[in-house]
């Protein structure tokens, strides 16, 4: 079995957008992603310093969102929560969906497991787009993935993330036996730490794409398994191997891993069906 490489040879078109100072007015319109594309938006909170701009972002939020943001303890947590919601609103409103869509007009709900989704206005003359999005953030980076016609899950983690406890003890608690064996075979502690983080993002992105989260699909109920294609790590593909008879652990998913801003690992998970070779 291969370790968890950061670059995978997968037919997934990914476009990254980093609007360092994403404005709340005069948003440049974009076409929706094709059914073979994934758009990944991200922002670094430390790059957003304008108090005037932050105030504009507050104005975009719904009253419950504002209450949530200001319930956070500490300026940095409030800022991160605000930027996450503003990024989702400004990113989605950029797409040429409908002339009436603005960042402030978007309405969000959650599925039964708490995954956020857009609640589109029901109109006889306008079918809502099959747009999906998912959000992930650390204290230093916030990312939002967008697809059309395919559920999506994303996860980002800092490359320099450290563990309070022993990595292998943590892995034995949350990962499958097969995954623990792969990590145990890595003798270099620093390399082992990086592979642990990459594996975590793979598993987290998968359960988020399923729409059920960790509570609905604990990490130790499935294995992330790499297939070795021609012994070239960059040609590896990923298989989901359920360890129990759970109908919610579907396997028709594709993954891509990449680095963002040189400081974070990111994983995207989306359904295979709409992709070449899926």
C-alpha positions, 0 to 999 in steps of 0.5 A, a space after each residue: 500500500 502506498 503512503 498518502 501522497 499529496 498529488 494524485 493523478 485524477 481527472 478532476 479539473 480544479 480552478 483555484 480563486 484567492 480574492 485577497 480583498 473580495 469586495 461586496 460590490 461590483 462582483 465580477 461575474 463567472 460562469 458556473 463550473 462545468 459538470 467536470 470542474 471544481 472551483 475552489 475559493 480560499 482566503 487568508 484571514 491575515 490578508 484582510 485587514 480593512 475594518 471598513 471591508 469587514 464591516 461591509 461583510 457584516 452587512 451581508 449576513 442574516 441576523 442569525 449569522 450575525 448572532 453566531 459571529 458575535 457570539 464567538 469569543 475573541 476578535 480572531 475567532 469572530 473575524 474567521 467566522 465572518 470571513 467564512 460566511 462572507 466568502 461563501 456568499 460572495 463566491 456563490 453570488 459571482 456565478 451567473 445564476 440569476 439577475 436577482 442573486 446578490 450576496 445578501 439575498 442568499 438564504 441557507 439551510 442545513 440537511 438532516 446532518 447539519 451540512 449547509 446548502 443554499 435554499 433557492 427561491 422557487 419560481 415557475 420561470 426559473 429552475 434552481 441550479 444544481 449547485 453544491 458547495 462545502 466550506 472548511 477552515 483553519 485559523 489561517 485559511 478558509 476555503 469553499 469548494 463549488 460544483 454543479 451536479 455533484 455533492 462535494 466535500 472539502 477539508 483543509 489542514 495546516 501543514 505545520 499542524 502538531 498533535 498534543 498526543 502521540 500521532 500513532 495513538 491518535 491514529 489507532 483511535 480514529 483510523 482503520 487497522 490497515 491505515 494504521 499499518 501504513 502510517 506505522 511503516 513510515 520511520 521518519 517522524 516528520 514524514 509520518 506527521 505529514 501523511 497523517 494530516 493528508 489522510 485526515 483531510 481525505 477522510 474528512 472530505 469524504 464524510 462531508 461529501 456524503 453529507 453525514 459528517 463524522 457522526 454519521 460515518 466515523 473514520 474507523 468504519 472505512 479505509 482509504 486505500 490507494 491502488 498502485 498504478 504502474 508504480 507511479 505515485 502520481 498515477 495512484 487512485 483512491 478507493 473507499 473500502 467500507 469495513 461494515 455493512 453500511 449503506 450510507 458509505 458509498 464508493 463512487 467518489 473521486 479525490 484530489 489533494 493539493 497545497 494552498 498558499 504553500 502552507 495548507 493541505 487541501 482535499 476535494 471529494 466529489 462523485 465520480 459519475 460526472 467525471 471522465 472515467 467515472 
